Amino acid sequence: MGRRIAPALGLFLLSPLIGEFLLGNLPVTMLFALITLAPLYGGGALLIRELARRRGAGWPGIVLLAIAYGLIEEGLVTRSLFNPGYAGMELTSYAWIPGVEVSAWWVSFVLGGVHVVGSICVPIAVTEALVPARATQPWLRLPGLVTAGLLFVFGAVATSLFDPAAYQPSMTQIAGVIVLAGLLIVLAMRRRRPVAGAAGRVPGPWVVLGFSLVAGAVFWLAAMALDVLGAWLVVAVNITVYATVCTLAIRWSRRPGWGPIQTFALAAGGVLTYAWHGFAQVSAVPVEAAIDLAGNTAFALAAVALLSVAATRLRSPQPRSGPALG
């Protein structure tokens, strides 16, 4: 039984470790926060992965569910989408949209590059690469699926109660998040039909890795230069990066020869991007510089080691081509 659910347990921990610690947002001294972060992040990632694989929704379904997850966490749990002063920022100065009362920059930043990529898709892809023979199979039975859902609810409630005085969005804003997340979930759970193959050459894993690293660098460097470039320009950069990655990934995955190694390379670029960004990110929690550097180094080395193990396992005989991403 332990071996059967090991991938699920791995994803449960990997999601918050990548999404918060490898990124550099939280220092190594905050590892105890996994008590609530693992149920929230890991429970959400596991629930998304299991539902999508059971329904045959593929990666399009996972991405749509990941957006819904981001909306729920940032709109209902932390309420950052509507809080103009979230984490000490003046979000009204960054492409604020009157009437909707959200920052277009923060929405495009936190939902896409942070949650869809770092919290959900990358951890799922890396974990699946560690067990290539079971990559597209469900890992949990019904009791495990229910447990994942309950853990997610626990993590969401515990996180929302962490700061009782946190910003309270209006009922209209809450209803908007619920409706939009519900629509995304319905769209995501549609069973995907097999797509016809497309002509063309599939890039090798090193090319895909390089592409992923460049896309990640453009996204994060634009975020780091937000005050220099201006919020609306960064919003345009974010949307361009998302559109380019999705378009090319879908196009490549429909060509003969696309396989698990390319999907892994796409995710590995995300992991390595988070690893270098961790050294540039200012921790959200005060910590001594030496301890922060040591923690970032340990997380980065662990990430490289994990990617090496996954790459080694993928070198064993595998099907020549994998399912298309769209």
N, C-alpha and C positions, 0 to 999 in steps of 0.2 A: 504494500500500500504506500509506504514511504517513497519508493521509487516512482510510483505512478503519479503522485501529487507533487513530486519535487519541483517540476517546472513551474507549477502554480505558486508554490512557496517562494521560488526564486523571483518570479515576476512581482510578487507581493512586496518584496524588499527592494528590488532593483528600481522600481518606479520612483519611490521617494529619494533613494540614494542618488539617482541621476538627476531628478528634477529639482532637488534642493541642495544637496551636498556637493556633488560633482560640479554643478553650476557655480558654486561659490556663494550662494545666497545664505547658507547656514554653515557655520564652522563645525569642526569635528567635535567641539565641546558640547554641541547640541544634539548629539546622537540619541539622547534619551527622548527627543521629540518624535522619534519613530513610533512611540506608543500611540500617537494620534495620526501622524503623517502616513504611516504604513496602511492603516485602515482606509484613510481618505484617498491617498494616491494609489497605493497597491490594490486596495479593494476595488477602486474604480477601474483601474487598468485591467484587472483580472476579470471583472464583470463584463467589461467591453469586449475583451478578447474572447471569452467563452460564448457570449451571445452571438457575436459575429461569426465565429467558427461553426457554431451549431446551426445557424441559419444559412450558412454558405454565402454570407454577405461580402466576404473578401475584404481587401484593404479599403475600397471605397466606403464600405459599411463601418470599418474601424475608424476611419478619419471622421465621418459624420458623427459617430458616437463620441469621439474625442472632442469635437467642437461642442456637442451638447454637455459633455462633462465640464469643459471649461466654463461654459455659461452658468452651469449650476454652482460650481465652486466660486467663481468670481462674482456672480450675480446674487447668489442666495447665501453662500457660506461666509466668505470674507467680505462680500458686498463692495469689492474694490471698483467694479465697473461704474458705480454711481457715486462713489465717495470722492469729492473734488480734492480732498486733502489726504488721500490714502498714502500711508507710509511716509508722511512728511512731504509729499510731492504737491505741487500746485497744478493739478491736472487741467484746471480751467485754462491754463496757458498753453496747453498742448493739443491743438486741433479740437477744442471743445465744441460740441454740437448743441446749441440751445434748443430747448424743447424736448429733445431726447435726453439731454443732460448726461452725456457721456463724452469721454475723450476718444476721438477716432484713433489717435496714436496708441493709447493704452489698450483699446479693444483689439486693434490689429497686432499689437505686440504680445499681449498676455495670452490671448486665445490661440494664436497660431504658433509662433516660435517657442513659447513657453509650455503651454499645455498639450496642444496637438502633437507637437514634435517631442519635446523633452519628457513630459509626464506620461504619455501614452504610447505613441507609435514607436519611438526608438526603443524603450524597454521591451515592448512586445516583440519587435523584430529580433533584438539581440537574444532574448530568452528562447525564441523559437529556433534560432540558429544553433543554440546549445543542444537542442534535441531535434535534429533535422528529420528524423523518421516520424516524429509526432507533430511536426510544425503546423499542420493544418487540421489536426484532430482536436476535439475537446479534451481538456485535461481533467475536468471535474464532472462528477455525476450530479444529480439534482440536489442532494444535501449540500454538496460543496458549493454549488452555484448559489443556493439560498444563503449559505454562510458568507460568501463573498459579498452578497447584497447587504446583509445585515452589518458586516464590518464597514462597508462604505457608509451606510447610514450612521453608524456609531461615530466614524471619523468625521463626518460632516457636522453632526450635532456637537461633538466635543470641540471641534475647531470653532464653530460659530459661538459657542458659549465661553470660549477662552477670553473674549473681551466683551462683556455684556453691554458696555457703553459704545460699541462700534456703531458706525453710521447705519441709519435705518432708511432704506429706500422706500419710495412711495408704493402703494398698492398697485398702481398702474405699472411701475417698473418691475415689480415682482411678477405680476401677471404676464408681462411681456416676455420675461425670461422663461417662465414656465411654458408658455405657448410655443415660443421659438424652439426651446429644447425638446418639447414634445414632438414638434414637426420634424426636427432632425432625427429623432429616434425612430419615428415611423418610416422616414425615407431610408434610414440606415438598415432597418430590419427587412427590407425587401430582398428576396433571394435573387442573386445575380445569375443571369444566364451566361453560359460560356461565350466568350467573344471570339470572333474570327481572327485568325492570325494576320499579321500585317507584314508586308515586305520590308526588308531593310536589315542592316547589320546591327547586332546587339553589341554595345560597348562592353569591354572587359571590366572585371571588378575594380581594377586600379583606376580606370577612367571614371567609373561611377563614384568611387571613393573621392577622387579629385574634384569631381563636380559637386559632390555633397559638401566637401570642405570649403569650396569657393562660395557656395550658396550660404552656408552657415556664417562664413566670415563677413559677407556682405550684410547679412541681417544684423549680426551683433555689432559690427563696427558702425553701422548706421545708427543703431540704438545708442552706442557710446558717444556718438557725435550729434546727438539730438539737438542740443542747444546751438550748435554751429550750423547744422543743415536746415533746421526748422522742422516743426512737427509734421506739416502736410507733405513735405518732400519725403520724410522718413516713412509716412504712411504709404506713399506711392512706391517706395523701395520695397516695403514689406509685401505689398500686394503683388508686385512684380516678381519677387522671389518665390512667393507661394505659387503663383500661376505658372512660372517657369518650371519649378520642381514637379508640380503635379502633371503638367502637360508632357514633359519629357519622360517622366517615370511611367505614365500610362502608355505613351507611344512605344517606349522601349520594351515594356513588359508584354506587349502584344506580338512581338517579333519572335520567331523561332530561335531558341538558344538562351532566352532569359531564364534564369534559374535562381535558386536560393542564395547563391553566392553574390549575385548582383543586389538582391534585396538586402542582404546583410551589409554589403559595402555602403549602400545608401544610409543605413542606420549607423554604421561604424563612423561615418563622417560626422553624424550628429553627436556621437559620444565624444569623439576627439575634439570637436568644436567646444563642447561643454567643458572638456578638460582644460583647454588653454584659457577659456573665458574665466574659469574659476580663479585663476591667479590675478586677473584684472578686476574682478568683482569685489566691491566693498561689502563685507559681511553685514547682514541685517542685524546681527547681534554683536555687541562689543566683545572683542577678543584680542589678546596680545598678538602682535604681528608675527612673532616667531611661531607661535602655536598655529596661527592661521596658515602660514606658509607650509608648515609641516603637514597639517591636515590636507591642504590642497594637493601637496606632493603625493601623499599616501593615496588619496582618492584617484589621482591621475594615473599612478602606477597600477593600482588595482584595476582601473578601467582598461588599460592597455593589456594587462594580463588576461582579463576576461575576454577581450576581443581576440586575443591570440588563441585561447582555448576554443572559442566558437569557430574561428577560421580553420583550426586543425580538424575539428569534427566535421566541418563542411567539406573537407578534402577527401573524406571517405566516399565511396561510390554513391552517387545520388542520381535521381532522375535528371535527365538532360535539360529539362525546362520546367519551370514552375508556373503556377497560375498567374494570369495577367493581373496587374494592379487595378485595372479598370475595365 
